[in-house]
């Protein structure tokens, strides 16, 4: 498999029960197949420490603005998004196979963002709730005039029903 960032040949590396592909002696990035990163993204998971020091070539330059293809399934463009609500690390994820590419040093940053898995899950729940609340407020603004014109007051459940019917 070829590194999406620098073109180097990726090397398979097994840590605990997870086999990843690393850009050893290249850019130092790591490829995780779908959902594998979840097994090593927490500082409580000691096995992940073995991936924190992938040997890199300091002369390899990576264009972080480029859009990379998936090294696993060949999809032409991975999607770049933040890994967590803290927005400290942008990862590249394949929309077809679900694999994730991390640039050198990003796993270390991800592993230090939260003190525990429980803290990480709580932050994700809070972030999802905040998004839900914002979307619900927008729907209330959108549907309130329609409800007022009809002489009725629609609650959140009724608004969701109408939205789903509309879609």
ROVO-397144 format. One record per residue: residue number from 1; x, y negated, z of N, C-alpha, C in turn. Coordinates in steps of 0.1 Angstrom, whole numbers. Layout:
% ROVO-397144
(NUM, (X, Y, Z), (X, Y, Z), (X, Y, Z))
...
END
This chain:
% ROVO-397144
(1, (9, 12, 0), (0, 0, 0), (9, -12, 0))
(2, (5, -23, -7), (13, -35, -8), (7, -46, 1))
(3, (17, -54, 7), (13, -65, 15), (6, -75, 7))
(4, (-6, -80, 12), (-13, -90, 5), (-7, -104, 6))
(5, (2, -106, 15), (8, -119, 18), (21, -121, 10))
(6, (29, -111, 10), (43, -112, 4), (46, -102, -7))
(7, (38, -92, -8), (40, -81, -19), (50, -70, -14))
(8, (55, -71, -2), (63, -60, 3), (55, -47, 5))
(9, (62, -36, 4), (55, -23, 7), (52, -21, 21))
(10, (40, -19, 25), (36, -17, 39), (40, -3, 44))
(11, (44, -3, 57), (48, 9, 64), (38, 14, 74))
(12, (34, 26, 73), (24, 32, 83), (31, 33, 96))
(13, (23, 29, 107), (28, 30, 120), (16, 34, 129))
(14, (18, 44, 137), (8, 49, 146), (11, 45, 160))
(15, (0, 39, 166), (1, 34, 180), (-11, 40, 187))
(16, (-8, 48, 197), (-19, 55, 204), (-26, 63, 193))
(17, (-39, 61, 192), (-47, 69, 182), (-50, 61, 170))
(18, (-43, 49, 168), (-46, 40, 157), (-34, 40, 147))
(19, (-37, 42, 134), (-26, 41, 124), (-29, 28, 117))
(20, (-19, 19, 117), (-20, 6, 110), (-9, 6, 99))
(21, (-9, -4, 91), (1, -6, 81), (8, -20, 83))
(22, (21, -20, 85), (28, -32, 89), (38, -36, 78))
(23, (40, -49, 77), (49, -54, 67), (63, -55, 73))
(24, (69, -44, 76), (82, -43, 82), (93, -49, 73))
(25, (101, -57, 78), (112, -64, 70), (106, -72, 59))
(26, (94, -77, 60), (88, -86, 50), (83, -98, 58))
(27, (70, -101, 57), (64, -112, 64), (60, -109, 78))
(28, (60, -96, 82), (56, -92, 96), (41, -91, 98))
(29, (33, -91, 88), (19, -90, 90), (14, -76, 93))
(30, (2, -74, 97), (-4, -61, 101), (-17, -59, 94))
(31, (-19, -47, 88), (-32, -43, 82), (-39, -33, 92))
(32, (-52, -37, 95), (-60, -28, 104), (-72, -23, 95))
(33, (-74, -10, 94), (-86, -6, 88), (-98, -10, 96))
(34, (-110, -9, 90), (-123, -14, 97), (-123, -9, 112))
(35, (-126, -19, 120), (-128, -17, 135), (-115, -13, 143))
(36, (-104, -10, 136), (-92, -6, 143), (-87, -17, 152))
(37, (-88, -29, 148), (-82, -40, 156), (-88, -41, 170))
(38, (-101, -37, 171), (-108, -37, 184), (-102, -28, 194))
(39, (-94, -18, 190), (-88, -9, 199), (-74, -15, 205))
(40, (-70, -26, 199), (-57, -31, 203), (-56, -46, 205))
(41, (-68, -53, 205), (-68, -67, 206), (-69, -73, 220))
(42, (-69, -65, 230), (-70, -69, 244), (-57, -67, 251))
(43, (-53, -76, 259), (-40, -74, 267), (-41, -62, 276))
(44, (-53, -58, 280), (-54, -46, 289), (-50, -33, 281))
(45, (-50, -33, 268), (-47, -22, 260), (-32, -21, 257))
(46, (-25, -14, 266), (-10, -14, 265), (-4, -9, 252))
(47, (-11, -1, 245), (-6, 5, 233), (-4, -6, 222))
(48, (-11, -17, 223), (-10, -28, 213), (3, -35, 214))
(49, (10, -34, 225), (23, -41, 227), (33, -37, 217))
(50, (32, -24, 212), (42, -19, 202), (41, -27, 189))
(51, (30, -34, 186), (28, -41, 174), (32, -56, 175))
(52, (36, -60, 186), (39, -74, 188), (52, -79, 182))
(53, (61, -69, 180), (74, -73, 175), (78, -66, 162))
(54, (69, -68, 152), (72, -62, 138), (84, -69, 133))
(55, (94, -62, 128), (106, -68, 122), (103, -76, 110))
(56, (107, -89, 109), (104, -97, 98), (116, -102, 91))
(57, (115, -106, 79), (126, -112, 71), (123, -127, 72))
(58, (132, -135, 78), (130, -149, 80), (130, -157, 66))
(59, (135, -150, 56), (136, -157, 43), (123, -155, 35))
(60, (114, -146, 40), (101, -144, 32), (91, -155, 35))
(61, (87, -162, 25), (78, -173, 27), (64, -168, 23))
(62, (54, -172, 31), (40, -168, 28), (32, -181, 26))
(63, (23, -181, 15), (14, -192, 12), (1, -189, 19))
(64, (-1, -196, 30), (-13, -193, 38), (-25, -199, 32))
(65, (-24, -207, 22), (-35, -213, 15), (-40, -205, 4))
(66, (-32, -195, 0), (-36, -186, -11), (-48, -176, -6))
(67, (-56, -172, -16), (-66, -162, -13), (-60, -149, -17))
(68, (-60, -139, -7), (-54, -126, -9), (-65, -116, -12))
(69, (-60, -106, -20), (-69, -94, -23), (-67, -84, -12))
(70, (-76, -74, -11), (-75, -64, -1), (-65, -53, -5))
(71, (-56, -50, 4), (-46, -40, 1), (-51, -26, 2))
(72, (-63, -24, 9), (-69, -11, 10), (-78, -7, -1))
(73, (-88, -15, -4), (-98, -11, -14), (-96, -19, -27))
(74, (-88, -29, -28), (-85, -37, -40), (-95, -48, -42))
(75, (-105, -51, -33), (-114, -62, -35), (-106, -75, -37))
(76, (-110, -83, -47), (-101, -94, -51), (-99, -105, -41))
(77, (-108, -107, -31), (-107, -118, -22), (-112, -115, -8))
(78, (-103, -116, 1), (-107, -114, 15), (-113, -127, 20))
(79, (-121, -126, 31), (-127, -137, 37), (-119, -142, 49))
(80, (-116, -154, 50), (-109, -160, 61), (-119, -165, 72))
(81, (-117, -161, 84), (-126, -166, 95), (-119, -166, 108))
(82, (-124, -173, 118), (-118, -173, 131), (-121, -159, 138))
(83, (-111, -154, 145), (-113, -141, 152), (-122, -142, 164))
(84, (-122, -153, 171), (-129, -155, 183), (-135, -169, 185))
(85, (-144, -171, 194), (-150, -184, 196), (-139, -195, 200))
(86, (-128, -191, 204), (-117, -201, 208), (-111, -207, 196))
(87, (-113, -201, 184), (-108, -206, 171), (-93, -208, 171))
(88, (-86, -200, 177), (-71, -201, 177), (-64, -193, 166))
(89, (-71, -183, 161), (-65, -175, 150), (-75, -172, 139))
(90, (-71, -175, 127), (-79, -172, 115), (-73, -159, 109))
(91, (-82, -149, 107), (-79, -136, 102), (-85, -135, 87))
(92, (-79, -126, 80), (-84, -123, 66), (-91, -109, 67))
(93, (-104, -109, 64), (-112, -97, 64), (-118, -93, 51))
(94, (-117, -81, 47), (-122, -76, 34), (-138, -75, 36))
(95, (-145, -81, 27), (-160, -80, 28), (-165, -66, 23))
(96, (-156, -59, 16), (-161, -46, 12), (-158, -34, 22))
(97, (-145, -33, 26), (-141, -22, 35), (-141, -26, 49))
(98, (-141, -39, 53), (-140, -43, 67), (-127, -43, 73))
(99, (-116, -41, 65), (-103, -41, 70), (-99, -56, 74))
(100, (-89, -57, 83), (-85, -70, 87), (-70, -72, 86))
(101, (-65, -83, 80), (-51, -86, 79), (-48, -97, 89))
(102, (-37, -94, 97), (-32, -104, 106), (-18, -108, 102))
(103, (-15, -121, 102), (-2, -126, 99), (7, -124, 111))
(104, (20, -125, 109), (30, -123, 120), (26, -132, 132))
(105, (26, -127, 144), (23, -134, 156), (9, -135, 160))
(106, (0, -133, 150), (-15, -135, 154), (-20, -125, 164))
(107, (-15, -112, 163), (-20, -102, 173), (-16, -107, 187))
(108, (-4, -112, 189), (0, -117, 202), (-9, -128, 207))
(109, (-13, -137, 198), (-22, -148, 202), (-35, -143, 206))
(110, (-40, -134, 198), (-54, -128, 200), (-54, -121, 214))
(111, (-43, -114, 217), (-42, -106, 229), (-41, -115, 242))
(112, (-37, -127, 240), (-35, -136, 252), (-47, -146, 254))
(113, (-57, -146, 245), (-68, -155, 246), (-76, -153, 258))
(114, (-78, -141, 262), (-87, -138, 273), (-80, -129, 283))
(115, (-84, -131, 296), (-77, -123, 306), (-82, -108, 306))
(116, (-94, -106, 301), (-99, -92, 301), (-109, -90, 289))
(117, (-112, -77, 287), (-122, -74, 277), (-136, -80, 281))
(118, (-139, -80, 294), (-151, -85, 299), (-152, -100, 296))
(119, (-141, -107, 298), (-141, -122, 296), (-143, -124, 281))
(120, (-137, -116, 272), (-138, -118, 258), (-153, -115, 254))
(121, (-159, -105, 259), (-173, -102, 255), (-183, -113, 260))
(122, (-180, -118, 272), (-188, -129, 277), (-187, -141, 268))
(123, (-175, -145, 264), (-173, -156, 255), (-181, -154, 242))
(124, (-180, -142, 236), (-187, -139, 224), (-203, -140, 226))
(125, (-208, -135, 237), (-222, -136, 240), (-226, -151, 241))
(126, (-218, -159, 248), (-221, -173, 250), (-221, -180, 237))
(127, (-211, -177, 228), (-210, -184, 215), (-223, -180, 206))
(128, (-226, -167, 206), (-238, -163, 199), (-251, -169, 204))
(129, (-252, -170, 217), (-264, -177, 223), (-264, -192, 219))
(130, (-253, -198, 219), (-252, -212, 215), (-257, -214, 200))
(131, (-252, -205, 191), (-256, -206, 177), (-271, -203, 176))
(132, (-276, -193, 183), (-290, -190, 182), (-298, -202, 187))
(133, (-294, -208, 198), (-301, -220, 203), (-301, -231, 193))
(134, (-290, -234, 187), (-289, -244, 177), (-298, -241, 165))
(135, (-298, -229, 160), (-307, -225, 149), (-321, -226, 152))
(136, (-325, -222, 164), (-338, -223, 169), (-343, -237, 170))
(137, (-334, -246, 175), (-338, -260, 175), (-340, -266, 161))
(138, (-332, -262, 152), (-334, -267, 138), (-347, -262, 132))
(139, (-350, -249, 135), (-363, -244, 130), (-375, -251, 137))
(140, (-373, -254, 150), (-384, -262, 156), (-386, -275, 150))
(141, (-375, -282, 146), (-377, -295, 139), (-383, -293, 126))
(142, (-379, -283, 119), (-385, -281, 105), (-399, -277, 105))
(143, (-403, -268, 115), (-417, -263, 114), (-427, -272, 123))
(144, (-422, -280, 132), (-431, -288, 140), (-440, -297, 132))
(145, (-435, -304, 122), (-444, -313, 114), (-455, -304, 107))
(146, (-451, -293, 102), (-461, -284, 96), (-472, -280, 106))
(147, (-468, -276, 118), (-477, -272, 128), (-486, -284, 132))
(148, (-480, -296, 133), (-488, -308, 137), (-498, -311, 127))
(149, (-495, -310, 114), (-504, -313, 103), (-516, -303, 104))
(150, (-513, -291, 108), (-523, -281, 108), (-531, -282, 121))
(151, (-527, -291, 130), (-534, -292, 143), (-531, -282, 153))
(152, (-520, -276, 152), (-516, -265, 161), (-502, -268, 166))
(153, (-499, -261, 177), (-485, -262, 183), (-479, -248, 182))
(154, (-469, -247, 174), (-463, -233, 173), (-451, -232, 182))
(155, (-451, -221, 189), (-440, -217, 198), (-429, -211, 190))
(156, (-418, -208, 197), (-406, -202, 190), (-410, -189, 183))
(157, (-418, -180, 189), (-421, -168, 183), (-429, -170, 170))
(158, (-439, -179, 171), (-447, -182, 159), (-438, -188, 148))
(159, (-428, -196, 152), (-419, -202, 142), (-411, -191, 135))
(160, (-406, -182, 143), (-398, -171, 137), (-407, -163, 128))
(161, (-419, -160, 132), (-428, -152, 123), (-430, -159, 110))
(162, (-432, -172, 111), (-435, -180, 98), (-422, -180, 90))
(163, (-410, -182, 96), (-398, -182, 89), (-396, -169, 82))
(164, (-398, -158, 89), (-396, -145, 83), (-406, -142, 72))
(165, (-418, -147, 73), (-428, -146, 63), (-424, -154, 51))
(166, (-418, -166, 53), (-413, -174, 42), (-402, -168, 35))
(167, (-393, -161, 42), (-382, -155, 35), (-386, -143, 28))
END
